[in-house]
Amino acid sequence: MSDIAARAIVNFEAQFRERPNAGLELTLRKLGKSFADKPVLQNLDLHIPAGQFVAVIGQSGCGKSTLLRLLAGLEAPSGGHIHYGGAREARDETRMMFQEPRLLPWASVLGNVEVGRSDSPNKALTRERALQALQAVGLADRAADWPAVLSGGQKQRVAFARALVSRPRLLAFDEPFGALDALTRIEMQRLLEDLWLQQRFTAVLVTHDVSEALNLADRIILIEAGKIALDLAVTLQRPRRRGNVDLAVLEERILRRLVKEHVRRPEYSI
């Protein structure tokens, strides 16, 4: 291991000790989004405190991924607004992870992570922070490897490190573990929870997996026909164990609501 790598491998949590307000507060007022005059989201009012972990669920086409892109600044709202508390430039404070890792095949693992700070003029600091981020996701020893030799779970870890390297205050996740096998998915969920507990960034996760939402989130938002149909606090103690009776009761409640809505309304895609 090189000297710079050895110096970079530090407790990732220590980077955030001087940032008591690491998470980004979000307030949505009458937020709406339409495509070709077809409303996808309508008059959403929502407050997300700094550092909260929110899961957004709903049938395909309900608008949950559109909501995530609005929060991440990748789309402009058609109506209403989003207030980012304490942020000068919301997009500078936000990173997004997708189901596909979207790695550059011609760049090393370390090079892919450095892309997350490509706008920084300080290349030495960028490399140091990229190595720290790889250490945080358990891949410091793969820094020189090419993406082609990594497993699906390892590629998602690299994508996670790339999102972390800029120290975002808001992380938006769009089905990030949907393509992984069951065991790898559980490992990635644990990694996400551990890093969120350390760093306390605000996390918004879109998922079709109700069990995943309940295991990770402080709060579940159910979107139906472009509106918030359910806003449920999850107050169960962490770490949450699969098979827990209270979790099972909450999961059954949400699934009944989802199945009822699916039967009542034909599905469409946006």
C-alpha positions as CSV (number, residue, x, y, z in Angstrom):
1,M,0.0,0.0,0.0
2,S,1.3,3.4,-0.9
3,D,2.1,6.1,1.7
4,I,-0.8,8.3,0.5
5,A,-3.2,5.3,0.8
6,A,-2.0,4.6,4.3
7,R,-2.5,8.2,5.4
8,A,-5.9,8.2,3.8
9,I,-7.2,5.2,5.6
10,V,-8.8,6.9,8.6
11,N,-12.0,6.7,10.5
12,F,-14.4,8.2,7.9
13,E,-16.7,9.4,10.6
14,A,-14.0,11.8,11.8
15,Q,-14.4,13.8,8.6
16,F,-17.9,14.9,9.8
17,R,-17.2,15.6,13.5
18,E,-16.9,19.3,12.7
19,R,-20.2,19.3,10.8
20,P,-23.0,19.0,13.4
21,N,-25.6,19.8,10.7
22,A,-24.3,17.3,8.2
23,G,-27.8,16.6,6.9
24,L,-29.8,18.9,4.6
25,E,-33.3,20.0,5.6
26,L,-35.9,19.9,2.9
27,T,-39.3,21.6,2.7
28,L,-41.6,21.1,-0.2
29,R,-44.5,23.5,-0.8
30,K,-47.2,22.7,-3.4
31,L,-44.7,20.9,-5.4
32,G,-45.9,19.7,-8.8
33,K,-44.5,18.1,-12.0
34,S,-46.1,17.5,-15.3
35,F,-44.8,16.0,-18.6
36,A,-46.6,17.1,-21.8
37,D,-49.4,18.5,-19.7
38,K,-49.8,15.1,-17.9
39,P,-49.5,15.7,-14.1
40,V,-47.2,13.2,-12.4
41,L,-46.9,14.9,-9.0
42,Q,-49.5,17.3,-7.6
43,N,-49.4,19.8,-4.8
44,L,-46.9,17.9,-2.5
45,D,-46.3,19.4,0.9
46,L,-43.5,17.7,2.8
47,H,-40.9,18.6,5.4
48,I,-37.8,16.4,5.9
49,P,-35.7,17.3,8.9
50,A,-31.9,17.3,8.5
51,G,-30.4,13.9,8.9
52,Q,-33.6,11.9,8.5
53,F,-33.8,8.7,6.5
54,V,-37.0,8.7,4.3
55,A,-38.1,5.8,2.1
56,V,-40.5,6.6,-0.8
57,I,-42.7,3.7,-2.0
58,G,-45.6,3.2,-4.4
59,Q,-46.7,1.4,-7.5
60,S,-44.7,1.9,-10.8
61,G,-45.6,5.2,-12.4
62,C,-46.9,6.8,-9.2
63,G,-44.2,9.6,-9.4
64,K,-41.7,8.5,-6.8
65,S,-38.6,8.5,-9.1
66,T,-39.7,11.9,-10.5
67,L,-39.9,13.2,-6.9
68,L,-36.4,11.9,-6.3
69,R,-35.0,13.7,-9.4
70,L,-36.7,16.9,-8.3
71,L,-35.1,16.7,-4.8
72,A,-31.7,16.0,-6.4
73,G,-32.1,19.0,-8.7
74,L,-32.1,16.9,-11.9
75,E,-35.5,18.1,-12.8
76,A,-37.2,21.5,-12.4
77,P,-40.7,21.5,-10.9
78,S,-43.7,22.6,-12.9
79,G,-45.2,24.3,-9.8
80,G,-44.4,25.0,-6.2
81,H,-40.9,25.0,-4.8
82,I,-38.3,23.1,-2.7
83,H,-36.5,24.9,0.1
84,Y,-33.1,23.5,1.0
85,G,-32.4,24.7,4.5
86,G,-28.9,26.2,5.0
87,A,-27.7,25.3,1.5
88,R,-26.2,27.9,-0.8
89,E,-26.3,25.6,-3.8
90,A,-28.5,22.6,-3.4
91,R,-26.9,20.6,-6.2
92,D,-23.5,21.0,-4.7
93,E,-24.8,19.4,-1.5
94,T,-26.6,16.5,-3.2
95,R,-25.6,13.2,-4.8
96,M,-27.7,10.5,-6.4
97,M,-27.2,6.7,-6.7
98,F,-29.1,4.6,-9.3
99,Q,-29.8,0.9,-9.8
100,E,-26.9,0.8,-12.3
101,P,-23.5,1.8,-10.9
102,R,-22.7,3.7,-14.1
103,L,-18.9,3.3,-13.7
104,L,-16.4,4.5,-16.4
105,P,-14.9,1.3,-17.8
106,W,-11.7,3.1,-18.9
107,A,-11.0,4.4,-15.4
108,S,-9.7,2.5,-12.3
109,V,-11.8,2.1,-9.2
110,L,-10.0,5.0,-7.6
111,G,-10.5,7.1,-10.8
112,N,-14.2,6.4,-10.8
113,V,-14.5,7.6,-7.2
114,E,-12.4,10.7,-8.0
115,V,-15.0,11.7,-10.6
116,G,-17.3,12.6,-7.7
117,R,-14.9,15.5,-7.0
118,S,-13.9,16.3,-10.6
119,D,-14.6,20.0,-10.1
120,S,-12.1,20.3,-7.3
121,P,-8.8,22.0,-8.2
122,N,-7.0,20.2,-5.4
123,K,-6.1,16.9,-7.0
124,A,-4.1,15.6,-4.0
125,L,-7.0,16.2,-1.6
126,T,-9.4,14.6,-4.1
127,R,-7.3,11.5,-4.2
128,E,-7.0,11.4,-0.4
129,R,-10.8,11.7,0.0
130,A,-11.4,9.1,-2.7
131,L,-9.2,6.6,-0.8
132,Q,-11.1,7.5,2.4
133,A,-14.4,6.8,0.7
134,L,-13.2,3.5,-0.7
135,Q,-12.1,2.6,2.8
136,A,-15.5,3.4,4.1
137,V,-17.2,1.0,1.7
138,G,-14.6,-1.7,2.2
139,L,-12.8,-1.5,-1.1
140,A,-9.6,0.3,-0.3
141,D,-7.6,-2.7,-1.5
142,R,-9.3,-2.6,-4.9
143,A,-8.4,1.0,-5.7
144,A,-6.2,0.1,-8.7
145,D,-8.6,-2.5,-10.2
146,W,-10.7,-2.0,-13.3
147,P,-14.6,-2.1,-13.0
148,A,-14.8,-5.1,-15.3
149,V,-13.3,-7.4,-12.6
150,L,-15.7,-6.4,-9.9
151,S,-18.9,-8.2,-8.8
152,G,-22.2,-6.4,-9.0
153,G,-22.1,-5.6,-5.3
154,Q,-18.6,-4.3,-5.5
155,K,-19.5,-2.0,-8.4
156,Q,-22.4,-0.6,-6.3
157,R,-19.9,0.0,-3.5
158,V,-17.7,2.0,-5.9
159,A,-20.8,4.0,-6.9
160,F,-21.5,4.6,-3.2
161,A,-17.9,5.8,-2.6
162,R,-18.2,8.1,-5.6
163,A,-21.4,9.6,-4.0
164,L,-19.7,10.0,-0.6
165,V,-16.4,11.6,-1.7
166,S,-17.9,15.1,-2.0
167,R,-19.4,14.8,1.5
168,P,-23.0,15.4,0.4
169,R,-25.6,16.6,2.8
170,L,-28.4,14.9,0.8
171,L,-28.1,11.4,-0.7
172,A,-30.9,10.3,-3.1
173,F,-31.1,6.6,-3.9
174,D,-33.2,5.3,-6.8
175,E,-33.6,1.5,-6.3
176,P,-29.8,1.2,-5.8
177,F,-29.9,-2.5,-4.7
178,G,-32.7,-3.7,-7.0
179,A,-30.4,-5.6,-9.4
180,L,-28.4,-7.4,-6.6
181,D,-28.8,-10.9,-5.3
182,A,-30.6,-11.3,-2.0
183,L,-27.4,-11.7,0.2
184,T,-25.5,-8.9,-1.5
185,R,-28.6,-6.7,-1.1
186,I,-28.7,-7.3,2.6
187,E,-25.0,-6.5,2.9
188,M,-25.5,-3.2,1.0
189,Q,-28.4,-2.3,3.2
190,R,-26.3,-2.7,6.3
191,L,-23.5,-0.7,4.8
192,L,-25.9,2.1,3.9
193,E,-27.4,2.1,7.4
194,D,-23.9,2.1,9.1
195,L,-22.6,5.0,7.0
196,W,-25.9,7.0,7.5
197,L,-25.6,6.5,11.3
198,Q,-22.0,7.7,11.2
199,Q,-22.4,10.7,8.9
200,R,-26.1,11.7,9.4
201,F,-26.6,12.9,5.9
202,T,-30.2,13.2,4.8
203,A,-31.2,10.1,2.9
204,V,-34.1,9.6,0.5
205,L,-34.6,6.1,-0.8
206,V,-37.0,5.1,-3.6
207,T,-37.7,1.4,-3.4
208,H,-40.3,-1.2,-4.4
209,D,-39.2,-3.4,-1.4
210,V,-41.4,-2.6,1.6
211,S,-39.2,-4.7,3.8
212,E,-36.1,-2.7,2.7
213,A,-37.9,0.5,3.4
214,L,-38.9,-0.6,6.9
215,N,-35.5,-1.9,7.8
216,L,-33.7,1.3,6.8
217,A,-36.0,4.3,7.1
218,D,-37.2,6.6,9.9
219,R,-40.2,7.4,7.8
220,I,-42.2,5.9,4.9
221,I,-43.9,8.0,2.3
222,L,-46.4,6.3,0.1
223,I,-47.1,8.0,-3.2
224,E,-50.5,7.3,-5.0
225,A,-51.5,8.9,-8.2
226,G,-48.9,11.7,-7.7
227,K,-50.0,12.6,-4.1
228,I,-48.8,11.6,-0.7
229,A,-51.3,9.0,0.5
230,L,-49.4,7.8,3.7
231,D,-46.7,9.4,5.9
232,L,-45.7,6.8,8.4
233,A,-43.1,7.2,11.1
234,V,-41.0,4.1,11.9
235,T,-39.9,4.4,15.5
236,L,-38.6,0.8,16.0
237,Q,-35.2,0.5,17.6
238,R,-32.1,-0.1,15.4
239,P,-30.7,-2.4,14.3
240,R,-34.0,-3.9,13.1
241,R,-34.1,-7.6,12.8
242,R,-35.9,-9.4,10.0
243,G,-38.8,-11.4,11.3
244,N,-39.5,-8.8,14.1
245,V,-43.2,-8.9,14.9
246,D,-43.7,-5.1,14.9
247,L,-41.9,-4.9,11.5
248,A,-44.2,-7.6,10.2
249,V,-47.3,-5.7,11.3
250,L,-46.2,-2.5,9.7
251,E,-45.2,-4.4,6.5
252,E,-48.6,-6.0,6.3
253,R,-50.4,-2.7,6.8
254,I,-48.4,-1.1,3.9
255,L,-48.7,-4.0,1.6
256,R,-52.5,-4.1,2.1
257,R,-52.7,-0.4,1.1
258,L,-50.5,-1.0,-1.9
259,V,-52.4,-4.0,-3.1
260,K,-55.7,-2.2,-2.6
261,E,-54.5,0.8,-4.7
262,H,-53.1,-1.5,-7.4
263,V,-56.5,-3.2,-7.8
264,R,-58.4,0.1,-7.7
265,R,-56.2,1.9,-10.3
266,P,-54.7,0.6,-13.5
267,E,-50.9,0.9,-13.7
268,Y,-49.1,3.3,-16.0
269,S,-45.4,4.2,-16.4
270,I,-43.6,7.5,-16.3
